[in-house]
Amino acid sequence: MMMGSTEEVVQEITRTHKSLPRRPELDDVEAARALIQNIEKEEKSKMDAINKMRKNSEVPLQLFEILKEMKKKLALFQSEEQKREPLKLLDLEAFHAQFDYFVDKASKCLSPGSTDYSSSSASTFSSSFSSSTPTPSVMNLDSSVASSSSRLYSDKELGRSSDRFSRDDTYVPSKNRTAPSFLVDGIGGGGGGVGSSRSRIVDASLRPAIAIDQDGDKLSLTKLATLIEVSFKRGTRDLDLNNKLHDTVEWLPESIGKLSSLITLNLSENKIVALPTSIGSLCSLVRLELQSTG
């Protein structure tokens, strides 16, 4: 494959960049990181409970040990299944961070003063990343990027702007919804002022937030964690999850305790079998509905 001109290389970079799936919202990334830690804590709790199991004297020791090992394997399997979706999301964010780095380097190659500078190529490169959304946000790019999902567990590698978050309120009663005053296409304006000396480009992967449950499926544990993050940032007062959770969701993320503004919480008609201790942090909660759960 021969690239005959700078313009062709720029166009190929653009196509490659846009070939990635939609970038996760900041809410999704934060929720995924917290959820993985929550899942690992739940796994340890299950293992401790299994290790504390005791048998009657009439039960053969070997038979009892087989039961314990099977329970441990099941707990591990369930934990891995629960982590699959958030890990996939963090992997996608890591690839976007890497592509940010590559695009930033490409931008510098086409900046005035560079030996590879071409005004027409620079114009093509700039316009190609600004045409995907009518009024896109601008994102500062860090020179160091995450190489794996595990590195996304710390805030440093998120490469985020404090106001880049979605405002999905699919499960919040309409009377509590407020029109965002500073969002552009569902996304904040990004850090770094106009006068910043750092190289900046428009991130074409940032798109408006989509509804969490737009396909009609019930909420998975990962989507529930994201909803909690969104609700926390919005100061949600009423959250109706009546028959909204997937049957595999048997417990709530500990992050539910962050919703200090919550007045009513409806968890009825779900498979919830236990509530986290953080539920006690809901200081404003007046009504908790748990009909037909478990």
C-alpha positions as CSV (number, residue, x, y, z in Angstrom):
1,M,0.0,0.0,0.0
2,M,1.7,3.1,-1.2
3,M,0.8,6.6,0.1
4,G,1.6,9.0,-2.6
5,S,1.0,12.3,-0.8
6,T,0.7,13.9,2.7
7,E,-3.0,14.4,2.0
8,E,-3.5,10.7,1.5
9,V,-1.8,9.9,4.8
10,V,-3.9,12.5,6.6
11,Q,-7.1,11.0,5.1
12,E,-6.0,7.5,6.1
13,I,-5.3,8.7,9.7
14,T,-8.7,10.2,9.8
15,R,-10.4,7.0,8.6
16,T,-8.5,4.9,11.1
17,H,-9.3,7.2,14.0
18,K,-13.0,7.2,13.1
19,S,-13.1,3.4,12.8
20,L,-13.1,2.9,16.5
21,P,-16.5,2.4,18.2
22,R,-18.1,5.4,20.0
23,R,-16.0,6.6,22.9
24,P,-17.4,5.9,26.3
25,E,-18.8,8.8,28.3
26,L,-16.9,9.9,31.3
27,D,-19.7,8.6,33.5
28,D,-19.3,5.1,31.9
29,V,-15.5,5.1,32.6
30,E,-15.9,6.2,36.2
31,A,-18.7,3.7,36.8
32,A,-16.7,0.9,35.2
33,R,-13.6,1.5,37.3
34,A,-15.6,1.7,40.5
35,L,-17.7,-1.3,39.6
36,I,-14.7,-3.6,39.0
37,Q,-13.4,-2.7,42.5
38,N,-16.9,-3.4,43.9
39,I,-17.1,-6.8,42.1
40,E,-13.7,-7.8,43.4
41,K,-14.8,-6.9,46.9
42,E,-18.0,-9.0,46.5
43,E,-15.9,-11.9,45.3
44,K,-13.6,-11.7,48.3
45,S,-16.7,-11.6,50.6
46,K,-18.1,-14.7,48.9
47,M,-14.8,-16.5,49.3
48,D,-14.6,-15.6,53.0
49,A,-18.1,-16.9,53.5
50,I,-17.3,-20.2,51.7
51,N,-14.1,-20.7,53.8
52,K,-16.2,-20.2,57.0
53,M,-18.6,-23.0,56.0
54,R,-18.7,-25.9,58.6
55,K,-19.9,-29.5,58.3
56,N,-21.5,-32.0,60.6
57,S,-19.3,-34.9,61.7
58,E,-21.3,-37.3,59.7
59,V,-20.4,-35.6,56.4
60,P,-17.3,-37.0,54.7
61,L,-14.5,-34.4,54.7
62,Q,-13.6,-35.0,51.0
63,L,-17.2,-34.6,50.0
64,F,-17.5,-31.4,51.9
65,E,-14.3,-30.0,50.3
66,I,-15.6,-30.8,46.8
67,L,-18.7,-28.7,47.6
68,K,-16.6,-25.8,48.8
69,E,-14.4,-25.9,45.7
70,M,-17.4,-26.0,43.5
71,K,-18.8,-22.9,45.3
72,K,-15.5,-21.1,44.9
73,K,-15.4,-21.9,41.2
74,L,-18.9,-20.6,40.7
75,A,-18.1,-17.4,42.6
76,L,-15.1,-16.8,40.4
77,F,-17.1,-17.5,37.2
78,Q,-19.8,-15.1,38.3
79,S,-17.2,-12.5,39.1
80,E,-15.5,-12.8,35.7
81,E,-18.8,-12.6,34.0
82,Q,-19.7,-9.4,35.8
83,K,-16.3,-7.8,35.0
84,R,-16.5,-8.7,31.3
85,E,-18.6,-5.6,30.3
86,P,-16.7,-2.9,32.4
87,L,-13.3,-4.3,31.3
88,K,-14.4,-4.2,27.7
89,L,-15.4,-0.6,28.2
90,L,-12.1,0.4,29.8
91,D,-10.2,-1.3,27.0
92,L,-12.1,0.8,24.5
93,E,-11.3,4.0,26.5
94,A,-7.6,2.9,26.5
95,F,-7.6,2.6,22.7
96,H,-9.2,6.0,22.4
97,A,-6.5,7.4,24.7
98,Q,-3.8,5.9,22.5
99,F,-5.4,7.3,19.3
100,D,-5.6,10.7,21.0
101,Y,-1.8,10.5,21.4
102,F,-1.2,9.5,17.8
103,V,-3.5,12.2,16.4
104,D,-1.8,14.8,18.6
105,K,1.6,13.7,17.2
106,A,0.2,13.9,13.6
107,S,-1.2,17.4,14.4
108,K,2.3,18.6,15.4
109,C,3.8,17.1,12.2
110,L,1.5,19.4,10.3
111,S,2.0,22.5,12.5
112,P,3.7,25.6,11.0
113,G,7.5,25.3,11.5
114,S,7.5,21.6,11.0
115,T,9.6,20.2,8.1
116,D,6.5,18.2,7.1
117,Y,4.2,21.1,7.2
118,S,1.7,21.5,4.4
119,S,-1.0,24.2,4.7
120,S,-3.5,22.2,2.6
121,S,-2.9,19.0,4.5
122,A,-3.2,20.8,7.9
123,S,-6.5,22.3,6.7
124,T,-7.7,18.9,5.6
125,F,-6.7,17.3,8.9
126,S,-8.3,20.0,11.0
127,S,-11.6,20.0,9.1
128,S,-11.8,16.2,9.1
129,F,-11.9,16.2,12.9
130,S,-14.3,19.1,13.2
131,S,-17.0,17.9,10.7
132,S,-18.4,15.0,12.8
133,T,-20.5,17.2,15.1
134,P,-21.9,20.7,14.5
135,T,-20.4,22.2,17.6
136,P,-17.8,19.7,18.9
137,S,-15.9,20.0,22.2
138,V,-12.2,20.4,22.3
139,M,-10.1,18.1,24.3
140,N,-6.5,18.6,25.6
141,L,-4.3,15.7,24.8
142,D,-1.7,14.3,27.2
143,S,1.6,12.9,25.9
144,S,1.3,9.8,28.1
145,V,-1.5,7.4,27.4
146,A,-2.9,4.3,29.0
147,S,-1.7,1.0,27.5
148,S,-4.2,-1.2,29.3
149,S,-7.5,-1.1,31.1
150,S,-5.8,-1.6,34.4
151,R,-4.1,1.7,34.1
152,L,-7.4,3.4,33.9
153,Y,-8.1,2.7,37.5
154,S,-6.4,5.9,38.5
155,D,-7.8,9.4,37.7
156,K,-4.4,10.4,36.2
157,E,-4.8,8.2,33.1
158,L,-8.3,9.3,32.3
159,G,-7.2,12.4,30.3
160,R,-10.5,13.9,31.2
161,S,-12.0,17.3,31.6
162,S,-14.0,17.8,34.7
163,D,-17.1,18.9,32.8
164,R,-17.0,16.2,30.2
165,F,-20.0,14.0,31.3
166,S,-23.3,12.9,30.0
167,R,-26.7,13.9,31.2
168,D,-28.6,10.8,30.6
169,D,-31.7,10.8,32.8
170,T,-33.7,8.0,31.3
171,Y,-34.9,6.7,34.7
172,V,-35.3,10.0,36.4
173,P,-38.9,11.4,36.6
174,S,-39.4,14.3,34.2
175,K,-40.2,16.8,36.9
176,N,-36.6,16.5,38.2
177,R,-34.9,17.1,34.8
178,T,-33.2,20.4,34.3
179,A,-31.9,21.7,31.0
180,P,-28.1,21.7,30.8
181,S,-26.8,25.2,30.7
182,F,-23.3,24.6,29.4
183,L,-23.3,21.3,27.5
184,V,-22.6,21.0,23.7
185,D,-24.3,18.0,22.2
186,G,-24.4,16.4,25.7
187,I,-20.7,17.0,26.4
188,G,-18.9,19.7,28.3
189,G,-16.7,22.2,26.6
190,G,-13.4,20.6,27.6
191,G,-10.4,21.9,29.5
192,G,-7.7,24.3,28.4
193,G,-8.6,27.8,27.4
194,V,-8.3,29.4,24.0
195,G,-4.9,30.8,24.9
196,S,-3.5,27.4,25.9
197,S,-0.1,26.7,24.3
198,R,-0.7,22.9,24.3
199,S,-1.7,21.3,21.0
200,R,-5.4,20.8,20.8
201,I,-7.6,19.1,18.2
202,V,-11.3,18.3,18.0
203,D,-12.0,14.7,19.2
204,A,-14.3,13.3,16.6
205,S,-15.1,10.3,18.8
206,L,-17.0,12.4,21.3
207,R,-20.7,12.2,20.5
208,P,-23.9,13.0,22.3
209,A,-24.9,10.6,25.1
210,I,-27.3,7.9,24.2
211,A,-30.1,6.5,26.3
212,I,-28.9,3.8,28.7
213,D,-31.8,1.5,27.8
214,Q,-32.7,2.5,24.3
215,D,-32.8,-1.0,22.9
216,G,-35.4,-2.1,25.4
217,D,-33.1,-4.4,27.4
218,K,-33.0,-4.2,31.1
219,L,-30.1,-2.6,32.9
220,S,-26.9,-4.7,33.4
221,L,-24.7,-4.2,36.4
222,T,-22.4,-1.9,34.4
223,K,-25.3,0.2,33.1
224,L,-26.7,0.5,36.6
225,A,-23.4,1.7,37.9
226,T,-23.3,4.3,35.1
227,L,-26.9,5.4,35.9
228,I,-25.8,5.9,39.5
229,E,-22.9,8.1,38.4
230,V,-25.2,10.2,36.3
231,S,-27.8,10.5,39.0
232,F,-25.1,11.6,41.5
233,K,-23.9,14.4,39.3
234,R,-27.5,15.5,38.6
235,G,-28.5,15.4,42.3
236,T,-31.4,13.1,41.4
237,R,-34.2,13.0,44.0
238,D,-36.4,10.1,42.7
239,L,-35.1,6.9,41.0
240,D,-37.5,4.4,39.7
241,L,-35.9,1.0,38.9
242,N,-39.1,-1.0,39.2
243,N,-38.6,-4.1,37.0
244,K,-35.7,-2.3,35.2
245,L,-32.8,-4.5,36.3
246,H,-31.5,-7.5,34.5
247,D,-32.1,-10.8,36.2
248,T,-28.4,-11.3,36.8
249,V,-28.2,-8.2,39.0
250,E,-28.6,-9.5,42.5
251,W,-26.9,-6.7,44.4
252,L,-26.4,-2.9,44.1
253,P,-23.1,-1.2,43.6
254,E,-21.7,0.5,46.7
255,S,-21.8,3.8,44.8
256,I,-25.5,3.9,45.4
257,G,-24.5,5.5,48.7
258,K,-23.3,8.6,46.9
259,L,-26.9,9.6,46.1
260,S,-27.4,11.8,49.2
261,S,-30.1,13.8,47.5
262,L,-32.3,10.7,46.8
263,I,-35.7,10.9,48.4
264,T,-37.4,7.8,46.8
265,L,-35.9,4.6,45.5
266,N,-38.0,1.9,43.9
267,L,-36.3,-1.5,43.5
268,S,-39.4,-3.6,43.3
269,E,-39.9,-6.5,40.9
270,N,-36.1,-7.2,40.6
271,K,-33.8,-10.0,41.7
272,I,-32.0,-8.0,44.3
273,V,-31.2,-10.3,47.3
274,A,-28.9,-7.9,49.3
275,L,-28.4,-4.2,49.8
276,P,-24.9,-2.7,50.3
277,T,-24.1,-1.1,53.7
278,S,-23.6,2.2,51.8
279,I,-27.4,2.3,51.5
280,G,-27.3,3.8,55.0
281,S,-25.6,6.9,53.6
282,L,-28.8,7.9,51.8
283,C,-29.5,10.6,54.4
284,S,-32.4,12.1,52.4
285,L,-34.1,8.9,51.6
286,V,-37.8,8.8,52.7
287,R,-39.2,5.9,50.7
288,L,-37.6,2.6,49.7
289,E,-39.7,0.2,47.8
290,L,-38.7,-3.5,47.7
291,Q,-41.9,-5.3,46.8
292,S,-41.3,-8.7,45.1
293,T,-37.6,-8.6,45.1
294,G,-35.2,-11.6,45.3
